[in-house]
């Protein structure tokens, strides 16, 4: 199995707080295309800053 397994794969991220920044970038670096789905008011951590 090579490092390019996620290349061309599309996915949705349903994550908040710590999970969002830690799970998406590694997959994106391997070539996956990810879209983030957030609540209507945005992610809590963005409002808390």
Backbone as numpy.savetxt, mean C-alpha at the origin, in Angstrom:
# Nx Ny Nz CAx CAy CAz Cx Cy Cz
11.82 -19.07 -7.85 10.99 -17.89 -7.85 11.86 -16.66 -7.85
11.57 -15.74 -8.75 12.37 -14.53 -8.85 11.80 -13.38 -8.05
12.54 -12.29 -8.03 12.10 -11.10 -7.31 11.02 -10.34 -8.06
10.76 -10.68 -9.30 9.80 -9.92 -10.11 8.40 -10.52 -10.08
8.10 -11.35 -9.09 6.79 -12.00 -9.02 5.64 -11.00 -9.01
5.67 -9.91 -8.21 4.55 -8.98 -8.21 4.50 -8.06 -9.44
5.47 -8.12 -10.32 5.49 -7.22 -11.48 4.22 -7.40 -12.30
3.53 -6.29 -12.56 2.31 -6.33 -13.34 1.06 -6.65 -12.54
1.21 -6.93 -11.25 0.06 -7.24 -10.41 -0.55 -5.93 -9.91
-1.88 -5.85 -9.90 -2.57 -4.68 -9.37 -3.29 -5.07 -8.10
-3.27 -4.17 -7.12 -3.91 -4.50 -5.86 -4.42 -3.26 -5.14
-5.23 -3.48 -4.14 -5.75 -2.42 -3.29 -5.19 -2.59 -1.89
-4.84 -1.45 -1.27 -4.38 -1.47 0.12 -5.50 -0.96 1.01
-5.95 -1.78 1.93 -6.90 -1.38 2.95 -6.14 -1.43 4.27
-5.39 -0.40 4.57 -4.56 -0.42 5.77 -4.53 0.97 6.38
-4.30 1.02 7.68 -4.21 2.29 8.39 -3.01 2.27 9.33
-2.70 3.42 9.82 -1.63 3.61 10.80 -0.31 3.00 10.34
0.26 2.11 11.10 1.59 1.58 10.81 1.58 0.63 9.61
0.51 -0.13 9.44 0.49 -1.14 8.37 0.56 -0.51 6.98
-0.02 0.65 6.80 -0.05 1.23 5.45 1.35 1.55 4.93
2.17 2.29 5.66 3.49 2.58 5.11 4.46 1.41 5.13
4.16 0.37 5.90 5.12 -0.72 5.98 4.84 -1.88 5.03
3.61 -2.03 4.55 3.32 -3.20 3.70 3.30 -2.87 2.22
2.97 -1.65 1.84 2.85 -1.32 0.42 4.16 -1.10 -0.32
5.07 -0.29 0.21 6.29 0.00 -0.53 7.12 -1.21 -0.96
7.28 -2.25 -0.12 8.05 -3.40 -0.61 7.43 -4.06 -1.84
6.10 -4.15 -1.87 5.45 -4.73 -3.05 5.59 -3.81 -4.26
5.47 -2.50 -4.05 5.61 -1.56 -5.15 7.04 -1.59 -5.72
8.02 -1.73 -4.86 9.41 -1.81 -5.33 9.64 -3.03 -6.21
8.86 -4.08 -6.00 8.99 -5.28 -6.82 8.14 -5.22 -8.08
7.43 -4.11 -8.28 6.69 -3.92 -9.53 5.18 -3.97 -9.43
4.62 -4.19 -8.25 3.17 -4.22 -8.11 2.62 -2.80 -8.17
1.42 -2.65 -8.72 0.73 -1.37 -8.77 -0.33 -1.38 -7.67
-0.19 -0.50 -6.68 -1.09 -0.50 -5.53 -1.86 0.81 -5.44
-3.15 0.72 -5.15 -3.99 1.87 -4.88 -4.47 1.78 -3.45
-4.44 2.91 -2.76 -4.84 2.94 -1.36 -6.31 3.33 -1.23
-7.04 2.60 -0.41 -8.44 2.91 -0.12 -8.49 3.41 1.32
-9.02 4.62 1.50 -9.09 5.24 2.82 -10.53 5.62 3.14
-10.83 5.86 4.42 -12.15 6.36 4.79 -12.39 7.73 4.15
-13.64 8.18 4.06 -13.94 9.48 3.43 -13.16 10.66 4.02
-12.89 10.64 5.31 -12.14 11.74 5.93 -10.64 11.53 5.86
-10.17 10.51 5.22 -8.75 10.23 5.11 -8.26 9.36 6.26
-7.00 9.02 6.21 -6.39 8.18 7.24 -6.26 8.95 8.55
-6.50 8.28 9.65 -6.43 8.91 10.97 -5.07 9.53 11.23
-4.01 8.84 10.88 -2.67 9.34 11.19 -2.37 10.65 10.46
-2.95 10.85 9.29 -2.75 12.10 8.56 -3.46 13.25 9.28
-4.63 12.99 9.84 -5.37 14.04 10.57 -4.72 14.33 11.92
-4.06 13.35 12.51 -3.46 13.52 13.83 -2.17 14.33 13.79
-1.55 14.42 12.65 -0.25 15.11 12.55 -0.40 16.61 12.64
